Amino acid sequence: MKIIGLTGGIASGKSTVSRLLAEHGYAVIDADRIAWQLAEPDNFLWQAYYDRYGEKVLNDDRTLNRQAVASLVFQNPAEKQWMDSAAHPMIKAEIQRNLARLIAAGRDVVFLDVPLLYEAGWDYMADIVWVVYADEANQLRRLCQRNGFSEAEAQRRIGAQMPMAEKKRRADVVIDNNGSLEDLSRQVHKLFAALCA
């Protein structure tokens, strides 16, 4: 089995690449989706947030208010560090369970879609790493358009991650997403062809 790490910066287009991979039948383990599942009411990560922050991070239906959590952790490095130390072991354990299941099923190629692959130190789990790259100007524009963030909030979110230039330097494969969706699709399809060769 070949394990390919897929990462990038916020608003770099990694999720679009992940979607293209899934549409072409590749197995994708999505760390964000795992985190969402673990943060459902009374699940492990939900409980960790509730124990730390109480009712102020819950919606009326007891679901996690992700905006409230984000406002707490992205403005305070100590809280971000706490969140990572609480969430990462749970997410990693679930990734490893999924990998074991896919290995047992005989999958040839599995993608690990992990936004913080390098920051968490999980790149060792991948045989090679694909980085979806966008420059900061494009990240800012996309974040402001997509999420309705102010420029200051968008810069804060970008600044909470490893610089894209460093991810690009460490990558085995760089997918440049500073152009159109068609450009991105062309690059990904060339990579598909290389995987099948």
MIDREN-366106 format. One line per 2 residues: number of its first residue (from 1); their letters; for each residue x, y, z of N, C-alpha, C, O. Coordinates in nm, 2 decimals. Layout:
NUM) a) X:Y:Z:X:Y:Z:X:Y:Z:X:Y:Z ~ ...
***
This chain:
1) mk) 0.08:-0.12:0.00:0.00:0.00:0.00:0.09:0.12:0.00:0.19:0.13:0.07 ~ 0.05:0.22:-0.08:0.12:0.35:-0.08:0.03:0.45:0.00:-0.09:0.46:-0.03
3) ii) 0.09:0.52:0.09:0.01:0.62:0.17:0.06:0.76:0.13:0.18:0.79:0.14 ~ -0.03:0.84:0.08:0.01:0.97:0.04:-0.06:1.08:0.13:-0.18:1.08:0.15
5) gl) 0.03:1.16:0.19:-0.02:1.27:0.27:-0.07:1.38:0.18:0.00:1.42:0.09 ~ -0.18:1.44:0.21:-0.23:1.55:0.14:-0.25:1.66:0.24:-0.33:1.65:0.34
7) tg) -0.18:1.78:0.21:-0.20:1.89:0.31:-0.18:2.02:0.23:-0.17:2.02:0.11 ~ -0.19:2.13:0.30:-0.19:2.26:0.24:-0.22:2.36:0.35:-0.23:2.32:0.47
9) gi) -0.24:2.48:0.31:-0.28:2.59:0.41:-0.43:2.61:0.40:-0.49:2.56:0.31 ~ -0.48:2.68:0.50:-0.62:2.72:0.50:-0.65:2.79:0.37:-0.57:2.88:0.33
11) as) -0.76:2.76:0.30:-0.80:2.82:0.18:-0.70:2.80:0.06:-0.70:2.88:-0.03 ~ -0.63:2.69:0.07:-0.53:2.67:-0.04:-0.59:2.58:-0.15:-0.54:2.57:-0.26
13) gk) -0.70:2.51:-0.12:-0.77:2.43:-0.22:-0.75:2.28:-0.19:-0.79:2.20:-0.27 ~ -0.70:2.24:-0.07:-0.68:2.10:-0.04:-0.81:2.03:-0.04:-0.81:1.91:-0.09
15) st) -0.92:2.09:0.01:-1.04:2.01:0.01:-1.10:1.98:-0.13:-1.16:1.88:-0.15 ~ -1.07:2.07:-0.22:-1.11:2.05:-0.36:-1.03:1.93:-0.41:-1.09:1.85:-0.48
17) vs) -0.90:1.93:-0.39:-0.82:1.81:-0.43:-0.87:1.68:-0.37:-0.88:1.58:-0.43 ~ -0.90:1.69:-0.24:-0.95:1.57:-0.17:-1.08:1.52:-0.23:-1.10:1.40:-0.25
19) rl) -1.17:1.61:-0.27:-1.30:1.58:-0.33:-1.27:1.51:-0.47:-1.34:1.41:-0.50 ~ -1.18:1.57:-0.54:-1.14:1.50:-0.67:-1.09:1.36:-0.66:-1.13:1.27:-0.73
21) la) -1.01:1.34:-0.55:-0.96:1.21:-0.52:-1.07:1.11:-0.49:-1.07:1.00:-0.55 ~ -1.16:1.15:-0.41:-1.27:1.07:-0.37:-1.36:1.04:-0.49:-1.41:0.92:-0.51
23) eh) -1.38:1.14:-0.58:-1.46:1.12:-0.70:-1.40:1.02:-0.79:-1.47:0.95:-0.87 ~ -1.27:1.00:-0.79:-1.20:0.91:-0.87:-1.18:0.77:-0.80:-1.10:0.69:-0.85
25) gy) -1.25:0.75:-0.69:-1.25:0.62:-0.63:-1.13:0.60:-0.53:-1.12:0.48:-0.48 ~ -1.05:0.70:-0.51:-0.94:0.68:-0.41:-0.99:0.68:-0.27:-1.08:0.75:-0.24
27) av) -0.93:0.60:-0.18:-0.96:0.60:-0.04:-0.90:0.73:0.02:-0.78:0.75:0.01 ~ -0.98:0.81:0.09:-0.93:0.93:0.15:-0.97:0.93:0.30:-1.09:0.91:0.33
29) id) -0.88:0.94:0.39:-0.90:0.95:0.53:-0.89:1.10:0.56:-0.79:1.16:0.55 ~ -1.01:1.16:0.60:-1.02:1.30:0.62:-1.01:1.34:0.76:-1.10:1.31:0.84
31) ad) -0.90:1.40:0.81:-0.88:1.43:0.95:-0.98:1.53:1.00:-1.03:1.52:1.11 ~ -1.02:1.62:0.91:-1.13:1.72:0.96:-1.26:1.65:0.98:-1.33:1.68:1.08
33) ri) -1.30:1.56:0.89:-1.42:1.48:0.91:-1.42:1.40:1.04:-1.51:1.40:1.12 ~ -1.30:1.34:1.07:-1.29:1.27:1.20:-1.30:1.36:1.32:-1.37:1.33:1.41
35) aw) -1.24:1.48:1.31:-1.25:1.58:1.42:-1.40:1.62:1.44:-1.44:1.63:1.55 ~ -1.47:1.64:1.33:-1.61:1.67:1.34:-1.69:1.56:1.41:-1.77:1.59:1.50
37) ql) -1.66:1.44:1.37:-1.73:1.33:1.43:-1.70:1.32:1.58:-1.79:1.29:1.67 ~ -1.57:1.33:1.62:-1.53:1.33:1.76:-1.59:1.44:1.84:-1.60:1.43:1.96
39) ae) -1.63:1.55:1.77:-1.69:1.67:1.84:-1.84:1.67:1.85:-1.90:1.77:1.89 ~ -1.90:1.56:1.80:-2.05:1.55:1.82:-2.09:1.54:1.96:-2.01:1.48:2.04
41) pd) -2.21:1.58:2.00:-2.24:1.58:2.14:-2.21:1.45:2.21:-2.25:1.34:2.17 ~ -2.15:1.46:2.33:-2.11:1.36:2.42:-2.00:1.27:2.37:-1.96:1.17:2.43
43) nf) -1.94:1.30:2.25:-1.83:1.22:2.20:-1.70:1.28:2.27:-1.71:1.38:2.34 ~ -1.59:1.21:2.25:-1.47:1.24:2.32:-1.42:1.39:2.31:-1.39:1.45:2.42
45) lw) -1.41:1.44:2.19:-1.36:1.58:2.18:-1.46:1.68:2.23:-1.43:1.78:2.28 ~ -1.59:1.65:2.20:-1.70:1.74:2.25:-1.68:1.75:2.41:-1.69:1.86:2.46
47) qa) -1.66:1.64:2.47:-1.65:1.64:2.62:-1.53:1.72:2.66:-1.53:1.79:2.76 ~ -1.42:1.71:2.59:-1.30:1.78:2.62:-1.32:1.93:2.62:-1.28:2.01:2.71
49) yy) -1.39:1.98:2.51:-1.42:2.12:2.50:-1.52:2.16:2.61:-1.50:2.27:2.67 ~ -1.62:2.08:2.63:-1.71:2.12:2.74:-1.65:2.13:2.87:-1.68:2.22:2.95
51) dr) -1.56:2.03:2.90:-1.49:2.03:3.03:-1.41:2.16:3.05:-1.39:2.21:3.16 ~ -1.35:2.20:2.94:-1.26:2.32:2.95:-1.34:2.45:2.95:-1.30:2.54:3.02
53) yg) -1.44:2.46:2.86:-1.50:2.59:2.84:-1.65:2.60:2.89:-1.70:2.71:2.90 ~ -1.71:2.49:2.91:-1.85:2.49:2.96:-1.95:2.53:2.86:-1.93:2.51:2.74
55) ek) -2.06:2.58:2.90:-2.18:2.61:2.82:-2.15:2.71:2.71:-2.22:2.71:2.61 ~ -2.05:2.80:2.73:-2.03:2.91:2.63:-1.99:2.86:2.49:-1.99:2.93:2.40
57) vl) -1.95:2.73:2.48:-1.91:2.68:2.35:-2.02:2.58:2.30:-1.99:2.51:2.20 ~ -2.14:2.58:2.35:-2.24:2.50:2.31:-2.36:2.58:2.24:-2.39:2.69:2.29
59) nd) -2.42:2.52:2.14:-2.54:2.58:2.09:-2.66:2.53:2.17:-2.64:2.45:2.26 ~ -2.78:2.58:2.14:-2.90:2.55:2.22:-2.92:2.40:2.22:-2.98:2.34:2.31
61) dr) -2.89:2.33:2.10:-2.92:2.19:2.09:-2.80:2.10:2.14:-2.80:1.98:2.11 ~ -2.71:2.16:2.21:-2.59:2.10:2.27:-2.48:2.06:2.17:-2.38:2.00:2.21
63) tl) -2.50:2.10:2.04:-2.39:2.08:1.95:-2.28:2.18:1.98:-2.31:2.28:2.04 ~ -2.16:2.15:1.94:-2.05:2.24:1.96:-2.06:2.36:1.87:-2.09:2.35:1.75
65) nr) -2.05:2.48:1.93:-2.05:2.61:1.86:-1.90:2.63:1.81:-1.82:2.68:1.89 ~ -1.88:2.59:1.69:-1.74:2.59:1.64:-1.68:2.74:1.63:-1.56:2.76:1.64
67) qa) -1.77:2.83:1.60:-1.73:2.97:1.60:-1.68:3.02:1.73:-1.58:3.09:1.75 ~ -1.75:2.98:1.84:-1.71:3.01:1.98:-1.58:2.95:2.01:-1.49:3.02:2.07
69) va) -1.56:2.82:1.97:-1.43:2.76:2.00:-1.32:2.83:1.92:-1.21:2.86:1.98 ~ -1.34:2.86:1.80:-1.24:2.92:1.71:-1.20:3.06:1.77:-1.08:3.09:1.77
71) sl) -1.30:3.13:1.82:-1.27:3.27:1.87:-1.18:3.26:2.00:-1.10:3.35:2.03 ~ -1.20:3.15:2.07:-1.12:3.13:2.19:-0.98:3.08:2.16:-0.88:3.13:2.22
73) vf) -0.96:2.99:2.06:-0.83:2.93:2.04:-0.74:3.01:1.94:-0.62:3.00:1.95 ~ -0.81:3.08:1.84:-0.72:3.14:1.74:-0.67:3.28:1.79:-0.59:3.34:1.72
75) qn) -0.72:3.33:1.90:-0.67:3.45:1.96:-0.58:3.43:2.08:-0.53:3.53:2.14 ~ -0.56:3.31:2.11:-0.48:3.28:2.23:-0.39:3.16:2.21:-0.44:3.04:2.20
77) pa) -0.26:3.18:2.19:-0.17:3.07:2.16:-0.17:2.95:2.26:-0.16:2.84:2.22 ~ -0.19:2.99:2.39:-0.20:2.88:2.49:-0.32:2.79:2.47:-0.31:2.67:2.49
79) ek) -0.43:2.85:2.43:-0.55:2.78:2.41:-0.54:2.69:2.29:-0.59:2.58:2.28 ~ -0.48:2.75:2.18:-0.45:2.67:2.06:-0.37:2.55:2.09:-0.39:2.44:2.05
81) qw) -0.26:2.57:2.18:-0.18:2.46:2.22:-0.26:2.35:2.30:-0.24:2.23:2.28 ~ -0.34:2.40:2.39:-0.43:2.30:2.46:-0.52:2.22:2.36:-0.53:2.10:2.38
83) md) -0.58:2.29:2.27:-0.67:2.23:2.18:-0.60:2.12:2.10:-0.65:2.01:2.08 ~ -0.48:2.16:2.05:-0.40:2.06:1.97:-0.36:1.94:2.06:-0.37:1.82:2.01
85) sa) -0.32:1.96:2.18:-0.28:1.85:2.27:-0.40:1.76:2.30:-0.38:1.64:2.33 ~ -0.52:1.82:2.31:-0.64:1.74:2.34:-0.69:1.67:2.22:-0.73:1.55:2.23
87) ah) -0.69:1.73:2.10:-0.76:1.68:1.98:-0.67:1.58:1.91:-0.71:1.47:1.86 ~ -0.54:1.61:1.89:-0.45:1.54:1.80:-0.44:1.39:1.84:-0.45:1.31:1.75
89) pm) -0.42:1.35:1.97:-0.41:1.21:2.00:-0.54:1.13:1.96:-0.53:1.02:1.91 ~ -0.66:1.19:1.98:-0.78:1.13:1.94:-0.80:1.11:1.79:-0.84:1.00:1.74
91) ik) -0.76:1.22:1.72:-0.77:1.21:1.57:-0.67:1.11:1.51:-0.71:1.04:1.42 ~ -0.55:1.11:1.57:-0.45:1.02:1.52:-0.49:0.88:1.54:-0.47:0.79:1.45
93) ae) -0.54:0.85:1.65:-0.59:0.71:1.68:-0.69:0.66:1.58:-0.69:0.55:1.54 ~ -0.78:0.75:1.55:-0.89:0.72:1.45:-0.83:0.70:1.31:-0.88:0.62:1.24
95) iq) -0.74:0.79:1.28:-0.67:0.77:1.15:-0.60:0.64:1.14:-0.62:0.57:1.04 ~ -0.54:0.60:1.24:-0.47:0.47:1.24:-0.56:0.35:1.23:-0.53:0.25:1.17
97) rn) -0.68:0.36:1.30:-0.78:0.26:1.29:-0.83:0.25:1.14:-0.85:0.14:1.09 ~ -0.86:0.37:1.08:-0.90:0.37:0.94:-0.80:0.31:0.85:-0.83:0.24:0.75
99) la) -0.67:0.34:0.87:-0.56:0.29:0.79:-0.56:0.14:0.80:-0.54:0.07:0.70 ~ -0.57:0.09:0.92:-0.56:-0.06:0.94:-0.68:-0.13:0.86:-0.66:-0.24:0.81
101) rl) -0.79:-0.07:0.87:-0.91:-0.12:0.80:-0.89:-0.12:0.65:-0.92:-0.22:0.58 ~ -0.83:-0.02:0.59:-0.81:-0.01:0.45:-0.69:-0.10:0.40:-0.70:-0.16:0.29
103) ia) -0.59:-0.12:0.49:-0.49:-0.22:0.46:-0.55:-0.36:0.45:-0.52:-0.43:0.36 ~ -0.63:-0.39:0.55:-0.70:-0.52:0.55:-0.79:-0.54:0.43:-0.81:-0.65:0.39
105) ag) -0.84:-0.43:0.38:-0.93:-0.44:0.26:-0.85:-0.45:0.13:-0.91:-0.47:0.02 ~ -0.72:-0.44:0.14:-0.63:-0.45:0.02:-0.63:-0.33:-0.07:-0.59:-0.34:-0.18
107) rd) -0.65:-0.21:-0.01:-0.64:-0.09:-0.10:-0.49:-0.06:-0.13:-0.40:-0.08:-0.05 ~ -0.47:-0.03:-0.26:-0.33:0.00:-0.31:-0.28:0.14:-0.27:-0.16:0.15:-0.24
109) vv) -0.37:0.24:-0.27:-0.33:0.38:-0.24:-0.43:0.43:-0.15:-0.56:0.42:-0.16 ~ -0.38:0.50:-0.04:-0.47:0.57:0.05:-0.41:0.71:0.07:-0.29:0.73:0.09
111) fl) -0.50:0.81:0.07:-0.47:0.95:0.10:-0.50:0.99:0.24:-0.61:0.96:0.29 ~ -0.41:1.05:0.31:-0.43:1.11:0.44:-0.45:1.26:0.42:-0.36:1.33:0.40
113) dv) -0.58:1.30:0.43:-0.61:1.44:0.41:-0.60:1.51:0.55:-0.69:1.50:0.63 ~ -0.49:1.57:0.58:-0.46:1.63:0.71:-0.41:1.77:0.69:-0.29:1.79:0.65
115) pl) -0.49:1.87:0.73:-0.45:2.01:0.71:-0.32:2.04:0.79:-0.23:2.12:0.74 ~ -0.30:1.98:0.91:-0.19:2.01:0.99:-0.09:1.89:0.99:-0.03:1.86:1.10
117) ly) -0.07:1.83:0.88:0.02:1.71:0.87:0.16:1.74:0.92:0.21:1.66:1.00 ~ 0.22:1.85:0.88:0.35:1.89:0.93:0.35:1.94:1.07:0.43:1.90:1.15
119) ea) 0.25:2.03:1.10:0.24:2.09:1.23:0.23:1.98:1.34:0.28:1.99:1.45 ~ 0.15:1.88:1.31:0.13:1.77:1.41:0.24:1.67:1.41:0.25:1.58:1.50
121) gw) 0.33:1.67:1.31:0.44:1.58:1.30:0.39:1.44:1.25:0.46:1.34:1.28 ~ 0.28:1.44:1.17:0.23:1.31:1.12:0.28:1.28:0.98:0.23:1.18:0.93
123) dy) 0.36:1.36:0.93:0.41:1.33:0.79:0.49:1.20:0.78:0.50:1.14:0.68 ~ 0.53:1.15:0.90:0.60:1.02:0.90:0.51:0.90:0.86:0.56:0.80:0.82
125) ma) 0.38:0.93:0.87:0.28:0.82:0.84:0.27:0.80:0.69:0.22:0.70:0.64 ~ 0.32:0.90:0.61:0.30:0.90:0.47:0.43:0.86:0.39:0.54:0.90:0.44
127) di) 0.41:0.79:0.28:0.53:0.76:0.20:0.57:0.88:0.12:0.69:0.90:0.11 ~ 0.48:0.96:0.07:0.51:1.08:0.01:0.40:1.18:0.05:0.29:1.15:0.09
129) vw) 0.43:1.31:0.03:0.34:1.42:0.07:0.31:1.51:-0.05:0.41:1.56:-0.11 ~ 0.18:1.53:-0.08:0.14:1.63:-0.17:0.10:1.75:-0.10:0.02:1.75:0.00
131) vv) 0.15:1.87:-0.14:0.11:2.00:-0.08:0.03:2.08:-0.18:0.08:2.10:-0.29 ~ -0.09:2.12:-0.15:-0.17:2.21:-0.23:-0.13:2.35:-0.19:-0.15:2.39:-0.08
133) ya) -0.07:2.42:-0.28:-0.01:2.55:-0.25:-0.09:2.67:-0.31:-0.13:2.66:-0.43 ~ -0.11:2.77:-0.23:-0.16:2.90:-0.28:-0.09:3.01:-0.20:-0.05:2.99:-0.09
135) de) -0.06:3.12:-0.27:0.01:3.22:-0.21:-0.08:3.29:-0.11:-0.20:3.28:-0.11 ~ -0.02:3.38:-0.02:-0.10:3.44:0.09:-0.21:3.53:0.03:-0.32:3.53:0.09
137) an) -0.18:3.60:-0.07:-0.29:3.69:-0.13:-0.41:3.61:-0.17:-0.52:3.65:-0.15 ~ -0.39:3.49:-0.23:-0.51:3.41:-0.27:-0.57:3.35:-0.15:-0.70:3.34:-0.14
139) ql) -0.50:3.31:-0.05:-0.56:3.25:0.07:-0.64:3.36:0.14:-0.76:3.33:0.18 ~ -0.59:3.48:0.15:-0.67:3.59:0.21:-0.80:3.62:0.14:-0.90:3.63:0.20
141) rr) -0.79:3.63:0.00:-0.90:3.66:-0.08:-1.01:3.55:-0.06:-1.13:3.58:-0.04 ~ -0.97:3.42:-0.07:-1.06:3.31:-0.06:-1.12:3.30:0.08:-1.24:3.28:0.09
143) lc) -1.04:3.32:0.18:-1.10:3.32:0.32:-1.20:3.43:0.34:-1.31:3.40:0.40 ~ -1.17:3.55:0.30:-1.27:3.66:0.31:-1.39:3.63:0.24:-1.50:3.66:0.29
145) qr) -1.38:3.58:0.11:-1.50:3.55:0.03:-1.58:3.43:0.09:-1.70:3.44:0.10 ~ -1.51:3.33:0.12:-1.57:3.20:0.16:-1.63:3.21:0.30:-1.74:3.16:0.32
147) ng) -1.56:3.26:0.39:-1.60:3.26:0.53:-1.65:3.39:0.58:-1.70:3.40:0.69 ~ -1.64:3.50:0.50:-1.68:3.63:0.55:-1.59:3.69:0.65:-1.64:3.77:0.73
149) fs) -1.47:3.64:0.66:-1.38:3.70:0.76:-1.33:3.84:0.72:-1.33:3.87:0.60 ~ -1.30:3.92:0.82:-1.23:4.04:0.80:-1.08:4.00:0.75:-1.04:3.89:0.78
151) ea) -1.01:4.10:0.70:-0.87:4.07:0.66:-0.79:4.03:0.78:-0.70:3.94:0.77 ~ -0.81:4.10:0.89:-0.74:4.08:1.01:-0.76:3.93:1.06:-0.67:3.86:1.10
153) ea) -0.89:3.89:1.06:-0.92:3.76:1.11:-0.86:3.65:1.01:-0.81:3.55:1.06 ~ -0.87:3.68:0.88:-0.81:3.58:0.79:-0.66:3.57:0.81:-0.61:3.46:0.80
155) qr) -0.60:3.68:0.83:-0.45:3.68:0.85:-0.42:3.60:0.98:-0.32:3.53:0.99 ~ -0.50:3.62:1.08:-0.48:3.55:1.21:-0.49:3.39:1.19:-0.41:3.32:1.24
157) ri) -0.59:3.35:1.11:-0.61:3.21:1.08:-0.49:3.16:1.00:-0.44:3.05:1.03 ~ -0.44:3.23:0.90:-0.33:3.19:0.82:-0.20:3.18:0.91:-0.12:3.09:0.89
159) ga) -0.19:3.28:0.99:-0.07:3.29:1.08:-0.06:3.18:1.19:0.04:3.15:1.24 ~ -0.18:3.11:1.21:-0.18:3.00:1.31:-0.12:2.87:1.25:-0.10:2.78:1.33
161) qm) -0.10:2.87:1.12:-0.05:2.75:1.06:0.10:2.77:1.01:0.15:2.89:1.01 ~ 0.17:2.66:0.99:0.30:2.67:0.93:0.30:2.75:0.80:0.20:2.74:0.72
163) pm) 0.40:2.84:0.77:0.39:2.91:0.65:0.39:2.82:0.53:0.45:2.71:0.52 ~ 0.31:2.86:0.43:0.30:2.78:0.31:0.43:2.76:0.24:0.45:2.65:0.18
165) ae) 0.52:2.85:0.25:0.65:2.84:0.18:0.73:2.72:0.24:0.80:2.65:0.17 ~ 0.71:2.70:0.37:0.78:2.59:0.44:0.71:2.46:0.40:0.78:2.36:0.38
167) kk) 0.58:2.45:0.39:0.51:2.33:0.35:0.56:2.30:0.21:0.58:2.18:0.18 ~ 0.56:2.40:0.12:0.61:2.38:-0.01:0.75:2.32:-0.02:0.78:2.23:-0.10
169) rr) 0.84:2.37:0.07:0.97:2.33:0.07:0.98:2.18:0.11:1.07:2.11:0.06 ~ 0.90:2.14:0.20:0.90:2.00:0.25:0.83:1.90:0.16:0.86:1.78:0.17
171) ad) 0.75:1.95:0.07:0.66:1.86:-0.01:0.74:1.77:-0.11:0.85:1.81:-0.15 ~ 0.69:1.65:-0.13:0.74:1.57:-0.24:0.68:1.61:-0.37:0.74:1.61:-0.48
173) vv) 0.55:1.65:-0.37:0.48:1.70:-0.48:0.41:1.83:-0.44:0.34:1.84:-0.34 ~ 0.42:1.93:-0.53:0.35:2.06:-0.50:0.25:2.08:-0.61:0.27:2.07:-0.73
175) id) 0.12:2.10:-0.57:0.01:2.13:-0.66:-0.02:2.28:-0.64:-0.06:2.32:-0.54 ~ 0.01:2.35:-0.75:0.00:2.50:-0.75:-0.15:2.53:-0.77:-0.20:2.51:-0.88
177) nn) -0.21:2.59:-0.67:-0.35:2.63:-0.69:-0.37:2.79:-0.68:-0.45:2.84:-0.61 ~ -0.28:2.86:-0.76:-0.30:3.00:-0.77:-0.38:3.04:-0.89:-0.40:3.16:-0.92
179) gs) -0.42:2.94:-0.97:-0.49:2.96:-1.10:-0.63:2.92:-1.09:-0.70:2.94:-0.98 ~ -0.69:2.88:-1.20:-0.83:2.84:-1.20:-0.85:2.70:-1.16:-0.76:2.62:-1.14
181) le) -0.98:2.66:-1.14:-1.02:2.53:-1.10:-0.98:2.43:-1.21:-0.94:2.32:-1.19 ~ -0.98:2.48:-1.34:-0.94:2.39:-1.45:-0.79:2.36:-1.44:-0.75:2.25:-1.47
183) dl) -0.71:2.46:-1.41:-0.57:2.44:-1.39:-0.54:2.34:-1.28:-0.46:2.25:-1.30 ~ -0.62:2.35:-1.17:-0.60:2.26:-1.06:-0.64:2.12:-1.10:-0.57:2.02:-1.07
185) sr) -0.75:2.10:-1.17:-0.80:1.97:-1.22:-0.70:1.91:-1.31:-0.67:1.79:-1.30 ~ -0.64:1.99:-1.40:-0.54:1.93:-1.49:-0.42:1.87:-1.42:-0.37:1.76:-1.45
187) qv) -0.37:1.95:-1.32:-0.25:1.90:-1.24:-0.29:1.77:-1.16:-0.21:1.68:-1.16 ~ -0.41:1.77:-1.11:-0.45:1.65:-1.03:-0.46:1.53:-1.12:-0.42:1.42:-1.09
189) hk) -0.52:1.55:-1.24:-0.54:1.44:-1.34:-0.40:1.38:-1.38:-0.39:1.26:-1.40 ~ -0.30:1.47:-1.40:-0.16:1.42:-1.43:-0.11:1.33:-1.32:-0.04:1.23:-1.34
191) lf) -0.14:1.37:-1.20:-0.09:1.30:-1.08:-0.16:1.16:-1.08:-0.10:1.06:-1.04 ~ -0.30:1.16:-1.11:-0.37:1.03:-1.11:-0.30:0.94:-1.21:-0.28:0.82:-1.19
193) aa) -0.27:0.99:-1.33:-0.21:0.91:-1.44:-0.07:0.85:-1.39:-0.04:0.74:-1.42 ~ 0.00:0.93:-1.31:0.13:0.89:-1.26:0.11:0.78:-1.16:0.19:0.68:-1.15
195) lc) 0.00:0.79:-1.08:-0.03:0.68:-0.98:-0.06:0.55:-1.05:-0.03:0.44:-1.00 ~ -0.13:0.56:-1.16:-0.17:0.44:-1.23:-0.06:0.38:-1.32:-0.07:0.26:-1.36
197) a) 0.05:0.45:-1.34:0.15:0.40:-1.43:0.23:0.29:-1.37:0.32:0.24:-1.43
***
